[in-house]
Amino acid sequence: MADVPRDAKSALTALYWAAVHAVAPGLSLRAALERVPMQERGRRVWVIAIGKAAHPMAQTALAVLAEWNRTPAGGIIVAPNEEAAPHPAVEVRVGDHPVPGPRSLEAAARIGLVAGRVREGDEVWVLLSGGATSLAAAPEGTVRPDELFQLYDRLLGSGLDIAQMNLIRKRFSRWGAGRLAVALAPARVRNYIVSDVIGDDLAAIGSGPCVPDPSTAAHIHQMLDGAGLWNELPLSMKRSVSGAERDPSLETPKAGDAAFAHVERRIIASNRVALEAIEARARSFGYEPRVLGAALAGEAAVVGRRLIATLRSYCDQDASSLSGRTGRTCLIWGGETTVTLGAAHGRGGRCQELALSAARELAETAGLSSAALLAAGTDGRDGDTDAAGAIVTRDTWRTIQGAGRDPSRDLASHDSYPSLDAAGALLRTDLTSTNVMDVVIAVCGPPADEKRARLTPAVALEAIAGSLRRLKE
């Protein structure tokens, strides 16, 4: 029998954790490493792990090497939090996130020292996950660290999506745009990736340290100009872009560069896997789940309103249907929205802003008295706060008002955190050690009672088959 939560909020929390556990980076990496042919397991192996999942990925990599009776030649872990080094040959560095800082500079420098020790004939496992861009940020060329950090900060509030931001950031970053592959050549590189971008674009994940850069300087100039940032750029960055526009030899590494001849890349976990896990678990709770897409994007507040309108349409269908529907629809989305910040703003992240906007719509929309919505980052952190996101219901908006806050003003000033905190709506999970963007889950009501939510053989087999599929892919 399924362990069925008693109410919608508990069900949403359980569904969130189903998503996080499905993209556990250690298990996913082990499945990938087991595919390495026996005859290719004899090289000296270096481990470079960068990102929010760096610790579990590195730990798994070293455990697999031990099972192969191998020791690492050396390596580095760059993560947002401190943990003990899993092997004496592998050092640990903590970088800054979501905006890079002095620790990011030091981490980037240490990566350079490790890369400089790699020899021809060696193999490097580059284990990449979300957050890598900021955690190991350092400027390229004549760009100063403070100039790079200011650019990162402005991009976060620019309204550009994550793919566009990464295209711009890696143009000026020491290890972005394939430059790590150049530094490691001609060694063999196995790049294992936990995707945190819509569409799993390899060149965008972590700024593509081992992937050819598909953008051109002219393209970067155009994006910066369109976002109103070109005139704000320091002279060093303008010269870098303009110089590459005039002289293609100054461009970032492109496809066909010899540095990529011995690089293998594999995505081992993604948002789509997380959504499939939510779908399977929701069905075991007696819901009728529908995955409506893994490309959720746009302004968070606008998206929040739109998703509640979508939920209403499905709840109405269930309520009026005579075809045996349960009336327990569960809608599932994945992706990453954006927030365009003004000159002054408060605390919160994109998931919290989406949730607060949804809370207003729930309060103002008839027929959704038992509905609830969760919006949260799979990494456990939404913006620069201690919350992964929030769970809101029809009562959330009025509860905020009853606590003495003005949720409309907070929403307008991008200050969602205190409003949601006042309502007890924040979802606090601590860091999850993975990151495959955000998940948004909305339900029309509570889960089915246990008598109607048994984990039937069909549901169980579907869940098992899904897990096996993900491990084989």
VEXDREN-2710 file (C-alpha; in Angstrom, 1 decimal):
% VEXDREN-2710
k/r/px/py/pz
1/MET/0.0/0.0/0.0
2/ALA/1.3/3.5/-0.8
3/ASP/2.2/5.7/2.1
4/VAL/-0.5/8.3/1.3
5/PRO/-0.3/11.7/2.9
6/ARG/-3.4/13.1/4.6
7/ASP/-3.6/16.5/2.9
8/ALA/-2.6/18.4/-0.2
9/LYS/0.3/20.2/1.4
10/SER/1.8/17.0/2.7
11/ALA/1.3/15.3/-0.7
12/LEU/3.1/18.2/-2.5
13/THR/6.0/17.9/-0.1
14/ALA/6.3/14.2/-0.7
15/LEU/6.1/14.7/-4.5
16/TYR/8.9/17.3/-4.2
17/TRP/11.2/14.8/-2.5
18/ALA/10.3/12.1/-5.0
19/ALA/11.7/14.4/-7.7
20/VAL/14.9/15.2/-5.7
21/HIS/15.6/11.6/-4.9
22/ALA/15.1/10.5/-8.5
23/VAL/17.9/12.8/-9.6
24/ALA/20.3/11.8/-6.9
25/PRO/23.6/12.5/-8.6
26/GLY/25.6/9.7/-6.9
27/LEU/23.3/6.9/-8.2
28/SER/23.1/8.5/-11.6
29/LEU/26.9/8.8/-11.9
30/ARG/27.4/5.3/-10.8
31/ALA/25.1/4.0/-13.5
32/ALA/27.1/6.0/-16.1
33/LEU/30.5/4.9/-14.9
34/GLU/29.5/1.3/-15.0
35/ARG/29.2/1.6/-18.7
36/VAL/32.9/2.4/-19.1
37/PRO/34.4/-0.6/-21.0
38/MET/36.8/-2.7/-18.9
39/GLN/39.6/-2.1/-21.5
40/GLU/39.4/1.6/-20.9
41/ARG/39.8/1.5/-17.1
42/GLY/43.6/1.5/-17.1
43/ARG/44.5/5.2/-17.4
44/ARG/45.5/7.5/-14.5
45/VAL/42.3/9.3/-13.5
46/TRP/41.8/12.8/-12.2
47/VAL/38.5/14.0/-10.7
48/ILE/37.3/17.6/-11.1
49/ALA/33.8/18.1/-9.6
50/ILE/32.2/21.5/-9.8
51/GLY/28.7/22.5/-8.7
52/LYS/26.0/21.9/-6.1
53/ALA/26.2/18.2/-6.6
54/ALA/30.0/18.1/-6.5
55/HIS/30.4/16.3/-3.2
56/PRO/28.1/13.3/-3.9
57/MET/29.4/13.0/-7.5
58/ALA/33.0/13.0/-6.4
59/GLN/32.4/10.6/-3.6
60/THR/30.7/8.2/-6.0
61/ALA/33.6/8.6/-8.6
62/LEU/36.2/7.7/-5.9
63/ALA/34.1/4.8/-4.7
64/VAL/34.0/3.4/-8.2
65/LEU/37.7/3.9/-8.7
66/ALA/38.3/2.0/-5.4
67/GLU/36.1/-0.9/-6.7
68/TRP/38.3/-0.9/-9.8
69/ASN/41.4/-1.1/-7.5
70/ARG/42.5/2.3/-8.6
71/THR/43.5/5.5/-6.8
72/PRO/42.9/9.0/-8.2
73/ALA/45.9/10.8/-9.6
74/GLY/44.5/13.9/-8.0
75/GLY/41.6/16.3/-8.3
76/ILE/39.5/19.0/-6.8
77/ILE/35.9/19.5/-5.5
78/VAL/34.3/22.9/-5.8
79/ALA/31.0/23.1/-4.0
80/PRO/28.8/25.6/-2.1
81/ASN/29.5/23.9/1.2
82/GLU/32.4/22.5/3.1
83/GLU/32.7/18.7/3.5
84/ALA/35.7/16.5/4.3
85/ALA/37.8/15.5/1.3
86/PRO/36.9/11.9/0.3
87/HIS/40.5/11.2/-0.6
88/PRO/43.9/12.7/0.4
89/ALA/44.7/13.3/-3.3
90/VAL/41.5/15.4/-3.9
91/GLU/41.2/18.9/-2.3
92/VAL/37.9/20.7/-1.5
93/ARG/37.2/24.3/-2.2
94/VAL/34.1/26.3/-1.3
95/GLY/33.0/28.8/-4.0
96/ASP/30.5/31.7/-3.7
97/HIS/26.9/31.4/-5.0
98/PRO/24.7/32.7/-6.6
99/VAL/27.0/35.7/-7.1
100/PRO/30.7/34.8/-7.3
101/GLY/33.2/36.3/-4.8
102/PRO/36.7/35.8/-3.5
103/ARG/36.2/32.1/-2.8
104/SER/35.2/31.6/-6.4
105/LEU/38.4/33.2/-7.6
106/GLU/40.5/30.9/-5.4
107/ALA/38.6/27.8/-6.5
108/ALA/39.1/28.8/-10.2
109/ALA/42.8/29.2/-9.5
110/ARG/43.1/25.8/-7.8
111/ILE/41.3/24.2/-10.8
112/GLY/44.1/25.7/-13.0
113/LEU/46.8/24.1/-10.8
114/VAL/45.1/20.7/-11.1
115/ALA/44.7/21.1/-14.9
116/GLY/48.4/22.0/-15.2
117/ARG/49.4/18.6/-13.7
118/VAL/47.4/16.5/-16.1
119/ARG/49.5/14.7/-18.6
120/GLU/48.9/13.3/-22.1
121/GLY/47.5/9.8/-21.7
122/ASP/45.7/10.6/-18.5
123/GLU/41.9/10.6/-18.1
124/VAL/39.9/13.4/-16.4
125/TRP/36.4/12.9/-15.0
126/VAL/34.8/16.4/-15.1
127/LEU/31.7/16.1/-12.9
128/LEU/29.4/19.1/-13.5
129/SER/26.2/20.3/-11.9
130/GLY/24.2/23.5/-11.4
131/GLY/25.9/26.4/-9.8
132/ALA/29.3/25.7/-11.4
133/THR/29.3/29.0/-13.3
134/SER/29.4/31.1/-10.1
135/LEU/31.3/28.7/-7.8
136/ALA/34.4/28.6/-10.0
137/ALA/34.1/32.1/-11.6
138/ALA/37.2/34.0/-12.5
139/PRO/37.8/36.5/-15.3
140/GLU/39.3/35.8/-18.7
141/GLY/41.9/38.1/-20.3
142/THR/42.1/41.6/-19.1
143/VAL/38.7/41.6/-17.3
144/ARG/39.0/42.4/-13.6
145/PRO/37.3/40.2/-10.9
146/ASP/35.2/43.1/-9.7
147/GLU/34.0/43.7/-13.3
148/LEU/33.0/40.1/-13.8
149/PHE/31.2/39.9/-10.5
150/GLN/29.2/43.1/-11.2
151/LEU/28.2/41.6/-14.6
152/TYR/27.0/38.4/-12.9
153/ASP/24.9/40.5/-10.4
154/ARG/23.3/42.6/-13.1
155/LEU/22.5/39.6/-15.2
156/LEU/20.5/38.0/-12.3
157/GLY/18.1/40.9/-12.4
158/SER/18.1/41.5/-16.1
159/GLY/15.1/39.3/-17.1
160/LEU/17.3/37.2/-19.4
161/ASP/16.7/33.5/-19.1
162/ILE/19.5/31.1/-17.8
163/ALA/20.7/30.1/-21.2
164/GLN/21.1/33.7/-22.3
165/MET/22.9/34.6/-19.1
166/ASN/25.3/31.7/-19.5
167/LEU/26.1/32.7/-23.0
168/ILE/27.1/36.1/-21.8
169/ARG/28.9/35.0/-18.6
170/LYS/31.1/32.4/-20.1
171/ARG/32.3/34.8/-22.7
172/PHE/34.3/36.5/-19.9
173/SER/35.0/33.5/-17.7
174/ARG/38.2/31.6/-17.4
175/TRP/36.8/28.1/-17.5
176/GLY/33.6/28.7/-19.5
177/ALA/33.0/28.3/-23.3
178/GLY/35.1/25.1/-23.6
179/ARG/38.3/26.6/-22.0
180/LEU/38.6/23.8/-19.4
181/ALA/38.8/21.3/-22.3
182/VAL/41.5/23.3/-23.9
183/ALA/43.5/23.4/-20.6
184/LEU/43.1/19.6/-20.2
185/ALA/44.0/18.6/-23.8
186/PRO/45.2/16.2/-25.1
187/ALA/44.1/14.1/-22.1
188/ARG/40.9/12.1/-22.4
189/VAL/37.9/13.9/-20.7
190/ARG/34.7/12.2/-19.6
191/ASN/32.2/15.0/-18.8
192/TYR/29.3/13.7/-16.7
193/ILE/26.6/16.3/-16.2
194/VAL/23.5/17.0/-14.0
195/SER/21.5/19.3/-16.2
196/ASP/20.0/22.5/-14.7
197/VAL/18.9/24.2/-18.0
198/ILE/15.9/24.0/-20.1
199/GLY/16.4/21.7/-23.1
200/ASP/19.6/20.2/-21.5
201/ASP/21.8/22.4/-23.7
202/LEU/25.3/21.1/-23.0
203/ALA/26.9/24.5/-24.0
204/ALA/24.8/26.2/-21.3
205/ILE/25.1/23.9/-18.3
206/GLY/27.7/25.3/-16.0
207/SER/28.8/27.6/-18.8
208/GLY/30.0/24.7/-20.9
209/PRO/33.6/24.2/-19.6
210/CYS/34.1/21.2/-21.9
211/VAL/31.8/22.2/-24.8
212/PRO/32.4/24.3/-27.9
213/ASP/30.9/27.7/-27.6
214/PRO/28.1/28.1/-30.2
215/SER/27.8/31.9/-29.8
216/THR/29.7/34.6/-31.6
217/ALA/30.9/37.9/-30.3
218/ALA/28.3/39.6/-32.5
219/HIS/25.6/37.6/-30.9
220/ILE/26.8/38.5/-27.4
221/HIS/26.9/42.2/-28.4
222/GLN/23.3/42.0/-29.6
223/MET/22.0/40.3/-26.4
224/LEU/23.8/42.8/-24.1
225/ASP/22.4/45.6/-26.2
226/GLY/18.9/44.2/-26.1
227/ALA/19.0/43.9/-22.3
228/GLY/20.2/47.4/-21.9
229/LEU/23.6/46.3/-20.5
230/TRP/26.1/47.1/-23.3
231/ASN/26.5/50.7/-22.4
232/GLU/27.1/49.7/-18.7
233/LEU/29.9/47.2/-19.6
234/PRO/33.4/48.1/-18.5
235/LEU/35.9/49.0/-21.2
236/SER/37.7/45.7/-20.9
237/MET/34.6/43.7/-21.7
238/LYS/33.6/45.9/-24.6
239/ARG/37.1/45.5/-26.1
240/SER/37.0/41.7/-25.7
241/VAL/33.7/41.5/-27.6
242/SER/34.5/44.1/-30.2
243/GLY/38.0/42.5/-30.8
244/ALA/36.5/39.1/-31.4
245/GLU/33.9/40.7/-33.8
246/ARG/36.7/42.1/-35.9
247/ASP/39.2/39.1/-35.6
248/PRO/37.7/35.6/-35.5
249/SER/41.0/34.2/-34.1
250/LEU/40.1/35.9/-30.8
251/GLU/36.8/34.0/-30.6
252/THR/36.0/31.4/-27.9
253/PRO/36.8/27.7/-28.7
254/LYS/34.5/26.4/-31.4
255/ALA/33.4/23.0/-32.8
256/GLY/36.3/21.4/-34.7
257/ASP/38.9/22.6/-32.2
258/ALA/41.4/19.8/-31.5
259/ALA/40.8/20.3/-27.8
260/PHE/37.4/18.6/-28.1
261/ALA/38.7/15.5/-30.0
262/HIS/39.0/13.4/-26.9
263/VAL/36.0/14.8/-24.9
264/GLU/33.0/12.6/-24.2
265/ARG/29.9/14.2/-22.6
266/ARG/26.9/12.6/-21.0
267/ILE/23.8/14.0/-19.2
268/ILE/23.1/11.7/-16.2
269/ALA/20.2/13.5/-14.5
270/SER/17.7/16.1/-15.7
271/ASN/14.5/17.9/-15.0
272/ARG/12.6/15.5/-17.2
273/VAL/13.6/12.6/-14.9
274/ALA/12.4/14.5/-11.9
275/LEU/9.0/15.2/-13.5
276/GLU/8.6/11.5/-14.3
277/ALA/9.2/10.6/-10.7
278/ILE/6.6/13.1/-9.5
279/GLU/4.1/11.6/-12.0
280/ALA/4.7/8.1/-10.8
281/ARG/4.4/9.0/-7.1
282/ALA/1.3/11.2/-7.7
283/ARG/-0.4/8.3/-9.3
284/SER/0.3/6.1/-6.3
285/PHE/-1.4/8.8/-4.2
286/GLY/-4.6/8.5/-6.2
287/TYR/-4.1/11.6/-8.4
288/GLU/-4.4/11.7/-12.1
289/PRO/-1.1/13.3/-13.0
290/ARG/-0.3/15.3/-16.1
291/VAL/3.2/16.5/-17.0
292/LEU/2.5/19.7/-18.9
293/GLY/6.1/20.5/-19.8
294/ALA/9.8/20.8/-18.8
295/ALA/10.3/24.2/-20.4
296/LEU/8.5/26.5/-18.0
297/ALA/9.9/30.0/-18.4
298/GLY/9.0/33.7/-18.3
299/GLU/8.4/36.2/-15.6
300/ALA/7.7/34.4/-12.4
301/ALA/4.7/36.5/-11.3
302/VAL/3.1/36.2/-14.7
303/VAL/3.7/32.4/-14.8
304/GLY/2.1/32.0/-11.4
305/ARG/-1.1/33.6/-12.6
306/ARG/-1.2/31.6/-15.7
307/LEU/-0.6/28.3/-13.9
308/ILE/-3.6/28.8/-11.6
309/ALA/-5.8/29.6/-14.6
310/THR/-4.6/26.3/-16.1
311/LEU/-5.3/24.5/-12.9
312/ARG/-8.8/25.9/-12.7
313/SER/-9.6/24.6/-16.2
314/TYR/-8.5/21.1/-15.2
315/CYS/-10.4/21.2/-11.9
316/ASP/-13.5/22.3/-13.7
317/GLN/-13.2/19.5/-16.2
318/ASP/-12.8/17.0/-13.3
319/ALA/-15.8/18.4/-11.4
320/SER/-18.1/18.3/-14.5
321/SER/-16.9/15.0/-15.9
322/LEU/-19.2/11.9/-15.9
323/SER/-16.5/9.6/-17.2
324/GLY/-15.3/8.2/-13.8
325/ARG/-12.5/10.8/-13.2
326/THR/-11.3/11.1/-9.6
327/GLY/-11.4/14.8/-9.4
328/ARG/-7.8/14.7/-8.1
329/THR/-5.8/16.2/-10.9
330/CYS/-2.1/16.8/-10.4
331/LEU/-0.4/19.1/-12.8
332/ILE/3.4/19.1/-13.2
333/TRP/5.8/21.5/-14.7
334/GLY/9.5/21.9/-14.8
335/GLY/11.9/24.7/-15.9
336/GLU/13.2/28.0/-14.6
337/THR/11.3/31.3/-14.6
338/THR/12.9/34.7/-14.2
339/VAL/12.5/37.8/-12.2
340/THR/13.3/41.3/-13.6
341/LEU/14.4/43.3/-10.6
342/GLY/13.9/47.1/-10.2
343/ALA/16.3/49.5/-8.5
344/ALA/15.1/48.4/-5.1
345/HIS/14.0/44.9/-4.2
346/GLY/13.6/42.7/-1.1
347/ARG/14.2/39.0/-0.4
348/GLY/13.0/36.0/-2.3
349/GLY/13.6/34.0/-5.4
350/ARG/11.8/33.1/-8.6
351/CYS/9.9/30.2/-7.0
352/GLN/8.7/32.3/-4.1
353/GLU/7.6/35.0/-6.4
354/LEU/5.7/32.5/-8.6
355/ALA/4.1/31.0/-5.5
356/LEU/3.1/34.4/-4.0
357/SER/1.5/35.4/-7.4
358/ALA/-0.3/32.0/-7.5
359/ALA/-1.5/32.5/-3.9
360/ARG/-3.3/35.7/-5.0
361/GLU/-5.0/34.0/-7.9
362/LEU/-6.1/31.1/-5.7
363/ALA/-7.6/33.6/-3.2
364/GLU/-9.5/35.3/-6.0
365/THR/-10.6/32.3/-8.1
366/ALA/-13.8/30.5/-7.3
367/GLY/-13.9/26.8/-7.2
368/LEU/-10.4/26.2/-6.0
369/SER/-11.0/25.9/-2.2
370/SER/-9.0/22.7/-1.8
371/ALA/-6.3/23.4/-4.4
372/ALA/-2.6/23.9/-3.6
373/LEU/0.6/24.7/-5.5
374/LEU/4.2/24.0/-4.8
375/ALA/7.1/25.9/-6.6
376/ALA/10.6/25.0/-5.5
377/GLY/14.2/24.6/-6.7
378/THR/15.5/21.1/-6.7
379/ASP/18.7/22.3/-5.1
380/GLY/17.0/23.4/-1.9
381/ARG/17.8/27.1/-2.4
382/ASP/15.6/29.7/-4.1
383/GLY/17.5/32.9/-4.6
384/ASP/19.6/34.2/-1.7
385/THR/17.3/32.7/1.0
386/ASP/17.1/29.6/3.2
387/ALA/14.0/28.2/1.5
388/ALA/13.7/26.0/-1.6
389/GLY/10.4/27.6/-2.5
390/ALA/6.9/27.6/-1.1
391/ILE/3.5/25.8/-0.9
392/VAL/0.4/28.0/-1.2
393/THR/-3.3/27.4/-0.9
394/ARG/-6.5/29.5/-1.1
395/ASP/-5.9/30.7/2.5
396/THR/-2.3/31.8/2.1
397/TRP/-3.0/35.4/0.8
398/ARG/-5.4/36.2/3.6
399/THR/-3.1/34.7/6.2
400/ILE/-0.4/37.1/5.1
401/GLN/-2.8/40.0/5.4
402/GLY/-3.8/38.8/8.8
403/ALA/-0.2/38.8/9.9
404/GLY/0.0/42.5/9.1
405/ARG/1.8/42.4/5.8
406/ASP/0.7/43.7/2.4
407/PRO/1.3/40.8/0.0
408/SER/0.4/43.0/-3.0
409/ARG/3.2/45.4/-2.2
410/ASP/5.6/42.6/-1.4
411/LEU/4.9/41.0/-4.8
412/ALA/5.3/44.3/-6.6
413/SER/8.6/44.9/-4.9
414/HIS/10.0/41.4/-5.3
415/ASP/9.9/40.8/-1.6
416/SER/8.1/37.5/-1.5
417/TYR/10.1/35.9/1.3
418/PRO/8.7/37.8/4.3
419/SER/5.1/37.4/3.1
420/LEU/5.4/33.7/2.6
421/ASP/7.3/33.4/5.9
422/ALA/4.5/35.2/7.7
423/ALA/2.0/32.6/6.3
424/GLY/4.1/29.6/7.2
425/ALA/4.2/28.8/3.5
426/LEU/8.0/28.5/2.9
427/LEU/9.4/25.1/2.0
428/ARG/12.7/24.7/3.9
429/THR/14.8/21.7/2.9
430/ASP/18.4/22.7/3.3
431/LEU/20.8/21.9/0.3
432/THR/19.8/18.8/-1.5
433/SER/23.1/18.2/-3.3
434/THR/21.5/18.1/-6.7
435/ASN/20.1/20.7/-9.1
436/VAL/17.9/20.1/-12.1
437/MET/16.1/23.5/-12.1
438/ASP/12.7/24.0/-10.5
439/VAL/9.5/21.9/-10.2
440/VAL/6.0/23.3/-9.9
441/ILE/3.2/21.0/-8.8
442/ALA/-0.5/21.9/-8.5
443/VAL/-3.3/19.7/-7.2
444/CYS/-7.1/20.2/-7.2
445/GLY/-7.4/18.7/-3.8
446/PRO/-6.1/16.2/-1.2
447/PRO/-4.9/12.7/-2.2
448/ALA/-7.3/9.8/-2.2
449/ASP/-7.8/7.9/1.0
450/GLU/-5.8/4.8/1.5
451/LYS/-8.5/2.5/0.4
452/ARG/-8.6/4.2/-3.0
453/ALA/-4.8/4.9/-3.3
454/ARG/-3.4/1.5/-3.1
455/LEU/-0.1/1.0/-5.0
456/THR/-1.6/-1.4/-7.6
457/PRO/0.6/-3.8/-9.5
458/ALA/0.2/-1.7/-12.6
459/VAL/1.4/1.5/-10.8
460/ALA/4.3/-0.4/-9.1
461/LEU/5.5/-1.9/-12.4
462/GLU/5.3/1.5/-14.1
463/ALA/7.4/3.1/-11.4
464/ILE/10.0/0.3/-11.6
465/ALA/10.1/0.4/-15.3
466/GLY/10.6/4.2/-15.2
467/SER/13.6/3.8/-12.9
468/LEU/15.2/1.1/-15.0
469/ARG/14.7/3.3/-18.1
470/ARG/16.5/6.2/-16.5
471/LEU/19.4/4.0/-15.4
472/LYS/19.9/2.6/-18.9
473/GLU/19.6/5.9/-20.8
END
